[in-house]
Amino acid sequence: MLTTDSGFTINTLGVKVGAEIIGADLRKHLSAAAFAEIEDTFYRYSVVVIRDQELTTRELVEFSRRFGTLQINVRSKTKTKDADIRIMPDEQEAIYISNVKKDGKFMGSTDAGRYWHSDLCYEQIPSKMTLLHAIEIPEKDGVVYGATKFADVAAAYDALSGTMKNRLEGLVAANSFRHMWQRKADDFGTRMKLGDEELAKLPEDAIHPVVRVHPVTGQKCIYICDGYTNRILGMPEDESDQLLSELFAHMTKREFRYQHEWSLNDLLMWDNCAVQHKANFDYDPSLRRLMQRCTVMGDAIT
């Protein structure tokens, strides 16, 4: 346990990633020094929850903007016949992740987080960080469901053999929103498959390195995402598929994982270079889940 100069209590929750901050009130304007303590904690632990934050959408957006420019999610920008993303009424940079319906339609994405991934890896400039605020959490008989799992992809890279590290040097891969959409339609049936005309409206594949250097910490991180990364360029398809499968299995081993168990009004932040995440769908759809999310734009990957 650590008490900061601003009076926050910081407790570690995982082995290398995962920490909580207690005592912050994000409804009030944080001083530069207090914000710097939160930002330092974020880069130190990669997954950080700030407890007991009863935030409006505007308050969430204003706090998130202190970390950088916010991104508008592609499904807020693209009209499809499965348009289950609603833009927040007052702030376009926030979206809902939810199984709750309003006026007969889902308020937000019902199937976000089915695969291990880094948010917005399919964008040419991907996300630096995600902030997810728990408004309603699935709970029954005192048990909370819907935990979020994280994989420490920096630790996973460090654990690779020297031979594998050399093999990955310089490799790049295609990360595809189109591939993910069609795969989710096939695997889960929660969305409709898109035709060629609708697919053409979605972003072109983003080409990113298989191993990415963290822009702040300098750590090397595995940067491929199950569900989005569909091929390694310059490699035969069967060899690409085999290598991707091997890396997916390695980076999500239990020793690299941290699991966040949600509490009401948690504001969870994670580093989209240092970790990847996956949602637990271990609850009946009748249990309500309502989250609001912002993503902060990162830097172009070189």
Buried (B, 14 or more C-beta within 10 A) or exposed (E): EEEBEBEBBBEBBBEBBBBBBBBBEBEEEBEEEBBBBBBEBBBBBBBBBBBBBEBEBEBBBBBBBBBBEBBBBBBBEBEBEBEBBBBBEEBBBBBBBBBBEEEEEBBBBBBBBBBBBBBBBBBBBBBBBBBBBBBBBBBEEEEBBBBBBBBBBBBBBBBBEEEBEEEBEEBBBBBBBBBBBBBBBEEEEBBEBBEEEBBEEBBEBBEBBBBBBBEEBEBBBBBBBBBBBBBBEEBEEEEBBEBBEEBBEBBBEEEBBBBBBBBBBBBBBBBBBBBBBBBBBEBEEEBBBBBBBBBBBBEEBE
